Amino acid sequence: MGADAEGHGRLLERFRDYLGLLARLHLGPKLRGKFDASDVVQQTLLEAYAKRDQFHGTEAERPAWLRQILAHNLADALRAFGQAKRDARRERSLEAALQESSARLGAWLAAEQSSPSQRAQGHEEAVRLAEALAELPEDNCEALILHYCESLPLAEVAKRMDRTTASVAGLLKRGLKQLRERLHESR
């Protein structure tokens, strides 16, 4: 593998946690029990690497390109489990949902950006957020994702995690503190 190919591989690897978070957000708990989102992410990264010469956008556009590949791979995975028939509208719906999730991640960190450089910075922040979330203890990460990314109320998060609302509130408080520390360290 040449130095250019290795560099591209490292560049794509940086999006692993980001794509994993987006995939997780779009797989219900029942489907997560049937297959691992990391398999879909791995397939997405392999496909992006194989098609690297087809990407002619800017670095700010790379996350959208990867989300599109992820949406196709998620649609394929859903079909494989008999959850959906081949439907181009479903794939476009997944693409839109992944875009919305990515926007929520960016909005969680900052207000809506308008210039291309601000959007690029927002994508970078979403990637950093996903990396920092992946470093948290599993329960803290789960509580933060359910509450802030999936916009579930505290009582629903507690129900899904089979915990009391008070313990979930503690997970959220500790998780946010740890997340802030990790994001501050990565600057």
Buried (B, 14 or more C-beta within 10 A) or exposed (E): EEEEEEEBBEBBEBBBBBBBBBBBBBBEEEBEEEBBBEEBBBBBBEBBBEEBEEBEEEEBBBBBBBBBBBBBBBBBBBBEEEBBEEEEEBBEBBBEBBBEBBEBBBBBBEEEBEEEEBBBBBBBBBBBBBBBBBEBEEBBBBBBBBBBBBEBEBEBBBBBBEBEBEBBBBBBEBBBEBBEEBBEEEE
